[in-house]
């Protein structure tokens, strides 16, 4: 029967340290990849949000233009009603 010599403690510690460093390196690389993916998704979402904000601003501008038209029409109607009231009062006298 062959008898094996015990592995010196320093060699065991060195091997364990190398394995631990390799595992940490892989974990670090995985975390970096996940962060990059998250950054890309965040940028894509930001772009979509900016597009929607631009659409809302365009719609708000159109609403403002239409509101101005309504105000002008209201003013014109008020002026016409005032004139008609005046004419009707003079005819009734």
C-alpha positions as MATLAB code, in Angstrom:
seq = 'XXXXXXXXXXXXXXXXXXXXXXXXXXXXXXXXXXXXXXXXXXXXXXXXXXXXXXXXXXXXXXXXXXXXXXXXXXXXXXXXXXXXXXXXXXXXX';
ca = [
       0.000    0.000    0.000;
       1.287    3.421   -0.967;
       1.251    5.963    1.734;
       0.633    9.596    0.789;
       2.508   12.378    2.453;
       0.410   15.056    4.109;
       0.167   18.227    2.034;
       1.935   21.088    3.737;
      -0.344   23.760    5.159;
       1.238   26.571    3.105;
       0.490   24.795   -0.179;
      -3.103   24.131    0.899;
      -3.580   27.789    1.782;
      -2.062   28.916   -1.543;
      -4.372   26.608   -3.531;
      -7.389   27.741   -1.532;
      -6.440   31.404   -2.112;
      -6.127   30.853   -5.883;
      -9.516   29.152   -6.052;
     -11.102   31.953   -3.995;
      -9.580   34.668   -6.203;
     -10.785   32.931   -9.352;
     -14.299   32.665   -7.930;
     -14.280   36.353   -6.943;
     -13.041   37.316  -10.387;
     -15.918   35.434  -12.043;
     -18.396   36.995   -9.637;
     -16.988   40.458  -10.321;
     -17.269   39.898  -14.066;
     -20.875   38.696  -13.696;
     -21.800   41.734  -11.580;
     -20.197   44.013  -14.194;
     -22.209   42.360  -16.966;
     -25.429   42.704  -14.981;
     -24.693   46.390  -14.302;
     -24.072   47.000  -18.004;
     -27.364   45.319  -18.903;
     -29.178   47.408  -16.295;
     -27.547   50.586  -17.634;
     -28.695   49.743  -21.177;
     -32.248   49.102  -20.003;
     -32.232   52.366  -18.047;
     -31.075   54.324  -21.093;
     -33.747   52.705  -23.237;
     -36.434   53.525  -20.678;
     -35.152   57.095  -20.423;
     -35.403   57.451  -24.192;
     -38.993   56.172  -24.160;
     -39.934   58.543  -21.348;
     -38.390   61.480  -23.254;
     -40.408   60.558  -26.366;
     -43.621   60.469  -24.344;
     -42.802   63.814  -22.708;
     -42.268   65.319  -26.161;
     -45.642   63.959  -27.286;
     -47.337   65.461  -24.233;
     -45.680   68.826  -24.875;
     -46.829   68.763  -28.503;
     -50.355   67.918  -27.421;
     -50.258   70.687  -24.819;
     -49.180   73.137  -27.514;
     -52.058   72.070  -29.766;
     -54.502   72.434  -26.880;
     -53.184   75.936  -26.220;
     -53.645   76.919  -29.879;
     -57.215   75.609  -29.849;
     -57.904   77.371  -26.535;
     -56.763   80.655  -28.098;
     -59.126   80.063  -31.031;
     -62.007   79.382  -28.638;
     -61.207   82.557  -26.694;
     -61.193   84.610  -29.906;
     -64.484   83.072  -30.991;
     -65.995   83.749  -27.567;
     -64.872   87.358  -27.751;
     -66.360   87.701  -31.234;
     -69.666   86.198  -30.067;
     -69.774   88.542  -27.075;
     -69.162   91.534  -29.330;
     -71.872   90.406  -31.757;
     -74.378   89.832  -28.948;
     -73.665   93.284  -27.546;
     -74.270   94.858  -30.972;
     -77.485   92.893  -31.457;
     -78.712   93.923  -28.007;
     -77.969   97.533  -28.831;
     -79.799   97.350  -32.152;
     -82.755   95.584  -30.535;
     -83.002   98.227  -27.790;
     -83.003  101.058  -30.311;
     -85.711   99.346  -32.387;
     -87.892   98.743  -29.322;
     -87.805  102.392  -28.244;
];
